[in-house]
Amino acid sequence: MFMHFDHAEIEEGPMGHMVEDRHLRRALLKAVAADPAITMLNDTRVTDQTVEPTGITLTLDGVKTLRARLAVGADGRGSGTAERAGIKRIAWSYGQTALVCVVDHEKPHHGIAHQFFMPPGPLAILPLTGNRSLIVWSEASANAAAINALPDAQYLDVLRPRFGSFLGELSLTGPRYSYPLGLSLAHSMTAPRVALLGDAAHGVHPIAGQGLNAGLRDVAALAEVIADAVRRGEDPGNDAVLARYQEWRRFDNASLALATDSFNRLFSNDNALLRLARDMGMAAINALPGLRRTFIREAAGLTGDLPRLMRGKPL
Ligand SMILES: Cc1cc2nc3c(=O)[nH]c(=O)nc-3n(C[C@H](O)[C@H](O)[C@H](O)COP(=O)(O)OP(=O)(O)OC[C@H]3O[C@@H](n4cnc5c(N)ncnc54)[C@H](O)[C@@H]3O)c2cc1C
């Protein structure tokens, strides 16, 4: 069963853009370095935090301290900020590992992304510049470790039958990576004087390629809530301000966690009943342009209450 989402079905332009992490990081670091209000502390780790009624003190590498009215924990799935603030999390492993690499291929991809759903997990082929694509290939973890241990030529031999021949001959370019996959959802996005964002609040399965996008929406929402609070003369770290941020983002993030978890369970298996259910679901989406457009707009991040920064407006 095939399902095709075409951005021409919506008016807002491409469904998404593929941006290589290395370019994104370089651009973000450059922007941060150019902002005199931000001090970059490289190779420094937050080791402790103490909440007081009017602020929070962070300890860096067990020695230096920083004090502020609000600490934002953007420290990923194993967030120490969340742990120190006593925020619990729901977490489980999918027993899958994503193998990630870039391939060169003979034929052009025409800017089309593909995702093949196979019992051990999805295989995503995502267009990059030139005749190159990023592969995010999920396998059961034990099998992924065995594949990852293979030399490049044999690794490609395992990939080829899964990938198919529609882009011609394949070759590997650059290093290969692997990421164990799991869900990690914080019970709360806030605690006194603390806000969590990105994977620190919600680490999800990459099946929909939405993790970083959701994190960027958190950033934009928190920035807007803080900017509005400061304009009104409020303390940006007080409970009422943090509650506004949590109210804005929590439902979206919990829904994303639930949707990615359900998609992965529905698609990464060979159960005949589930196969029938997903074939019927896909047939319905194919037959109903309105429903298909809803999916495209959702994946493109065009739905919901978008923060000003996400709409290209100033804070
Ligand atoms: C295989 C794969 C494919 C993906 N594809 C997509 C995609 O196509 N689109 C998409 O939107 N998302 C995708 N994602 C998800 C995306 O990668 C994550 O959502 C995103 O990287 C999370 O960013 P983050 O900054 O919140 O957390 P992280 O990237 O985990 O960064 C956390 C940072 O905090 C730092 N840190 C941790 N503890 C401390 C401490 N004590 N002191 C100081 N610093 C600390 C860490 O060093 C790290 O730099 C994918 C994920 C995977 C695994």
Ligand as a Chemical Component Dictionary entry (heavy atoms), coordinates in Angstrom:
data_LIG
# 
_chem_comp.id                   LIG 
_chem_comp.type                 NON-POLYMER 
_chem_comp.pdbx_formal_charge   0 
_chem_comp.three_letter_code    LIG 
# 
loop_
_chem_comp_atom.comp_id 
_chem_comp_atom.atom_id 
_chem_comp_atom.alt_atom_id 
_chem_comp_atom.type_symbol 
_chem_comp_atom.charge 
_chem_comp_atom.model_Cartn_x 
_chem_comp_atom.model_Cartn_y 
_chem_comp_atom.model_Cartn_z 
_chem_comp_atom.pdbx_ordinal 
LIG C1  C1  C 0 17.846 9.188  14.082 1  
LIG C2  C2  C 0 17.164 10.465 14.388 2  
LIG C3  C3  C 0 16.617 11.245 13.368 3  
LIG C4  C4  C 0 15.952 12.429 13.664 4  
LIG N1  N1  N 0 15.415 13.166 12.647 5  
LIG C5  C5  C 0 14.735 14.299 12.924 6  
LIG C6  C6  C 0 14.146 15.082 11.880 7  
LIG O1  O1  O 0 14.217 14.736 10.700 8  
LIG N2  N2  N 0 13.487 16.216 12.210 9  
LIG C7  C7  C 0 13.359 16.628 13.514 10 
LIG O2  O2  O 0 12.729 17.673 13.755 11 
LIG N3  N3  N 0 13.922 15.926 14.524 12 
LIG C8  C8  C 0 14.604 14.779 14.256 13 
LIG N4  N4  N 0 15.181 14.055 15.275 14 
LIG C9  C9  C 0 15.050 14.544 16.672 15 
LIG C10 C10 C 0 16.120 15.596 17.015 16 
LIG O3  O3  O 0 17.392 15.095 16.709 17 
LIG C11 C11 C 0 16.019 15.937 18.496 18 
LIG O4  O4  O 0 14.680 16.236 18.812 19 
LIG C12 C12 C 0 16.888 17.158 18.818 20 
LIG O5  O5  O 0 18.234 16.899 18.519 21 
LIG C13 C13 C 0 16.771 17.525 20.291 22 
LIG O6  O6  O 0 17.506 18.681 20.514 23 
LIG P1  P1  P 0 17.736 19.221 21.988 24 
LIG O7  O7  O 0 18.622 20.404 21.815 25 
LIG O8  O8  O 0 16.453 19.376 22.708 26 
LIG O9  O9  O 0 18.509 18.042 22.751 27 
LIG P2  P2  P 0 19.959 17.434 22.456 28 
LIG O10 O10 O 0 20.244 17.441 20.997 29 
LIG O11 O11 O 0 19.982 16.124 23.192 30 
LIG O12 O12 O 0 20.975 18.463 23.131 31 
LIG C14 C14 C 0 21.121 18.552 24.531 32 
LIG C15 C15 C 0 22.402 19.305 24.830 33 
LIG O13 O13 O 0 22.493 19.551 26.250 34 
LIG C16 C16 C 0 23.836 19.341 26.640 35 
LIG N5  N5  N 0 23.865 18.988 28.071 36 
LIG C17 C17 C 0 23.349 17.883 28.675 37 
LIG N6  N6  N 0 23.585 17.915 30.007 38 
LIG C18 C18 C 0 24.271 19.081 30.256 39 
LIG C19 C19 C 0 24.795 19.692 31.443 40 
LIG N7  N7  N 0 24.677 19.131 32.654 41 
LIG N8  N8  N 0 25.426 20.887 31.339 42 
LIG C20 C20 C 0 25.557 21.480 30.124 43 
LIG N9  N9  N 0 25.072 20.957 28.965 44 
LIG C21 C21 C 0 24.438 19.763 29.036 45 
LIG C22 C22 C 0 24.310 18.161 25.764 46 
LIG O14 O14 O 0 25.709 18.135 25.711 47 
LIG C23 C23 C 0 23.668 18.541 24.430 48 
LIG O15 O15 O 0 24.492 19.392 23.687 49 
LIG C24 C24 C 0 15.848 12.860 15.007 50 
LIG C25 C25 C 0 16.417 12.096 16.049 51 
LIG C26 C26 C 0 17.056 10.898 15.743 52 
LIG C27 C27 C 0 17.658 10.071 16.854 53 
# 
loop_
_chem_comp_bond.comp_id 
_chem_comp_bond.atom_id_1 
_chem_comp_bond.atom_id_2 
_chem_comp_bond.value_order 
_chem_comp_bond.pdbx_ordinal 
LIG C1  C2  SING 1  
LIG C2  C3  SING 2  
LIG C2  C26 DOUB 3  
LIG C3  C4  DOUB 4  
LIG C4  N1  SING 5  
LIG C4  C24 SING 6  
LIG N1  C5  DOUB 7  
LIG C5  C6  SING 8  
LIG C5  C8  SING 9  
LIG C6  O1  DOUB 10 
LIG C6  N2  SING 11 
LIG N2  C7  SING 12 
LIG C7  O2  DOUB 13 
LIG C7  N3  SING 14 
LIG N3  C8  DOUB 15 
LIG C8  N4  SING 16 
LIG N4  C9  SING 17 
LIG N4  C24 SING 18 
LIG C9  C10 SING 19 
LIG C10 O3  SING 20 
LIG C10 C11 SING 21 
LIG C11 O4  SING 22 
LIG C11 C12 SING 23 
LIG C12 O5  SING 24 
LIG C12 C13 SING 25 
LIG C13 O6  SING 26 
LIG O6  P1  SING 27 
LIG P1  O7  DOUB 28 
LIG P1  O8  SING 29 
LIG P1  O9  SING 30 
LIG O9  P2  SING 31 
LIG P2  O10 DOUB 32 
LIG P2  O11 SING 33 
LIG P2  O12 SING 34 
LIG O12 C14 SING 35 
LIG C14 C15 SING 36 
LIG C15 O13 SING 37 
LIG C15 C23 SING 38 
LIG O13 C16 SING 39 
LIG C16 N5  SING 40 
LIG C16 C22 SING 41 
LIG N5  C17 SING 42 
LIG N5  C21 SING 43 
LIG C17 N6  DOUB 44 
LIG N6  C18 SING 45 
LIG C18 C19 SING 46 
LIG C18 C21 DOUB 47 
LIG C19 N7  SING 48 
LIG C19 N8  DOUB 49 
LIG N8  C20 SING 50 
LIG C20 N9  DOUB 51 
LIG N9  C21 SING 52 
LIG C22 O14 SING 53 
LIG C22 C23 SING 54 
LIG C23 O15 SING 55 
LIG C24 C25 DOUB 56 
LIG C25 C26 SING 57 
LIG C26 C27 SING 58 
# 
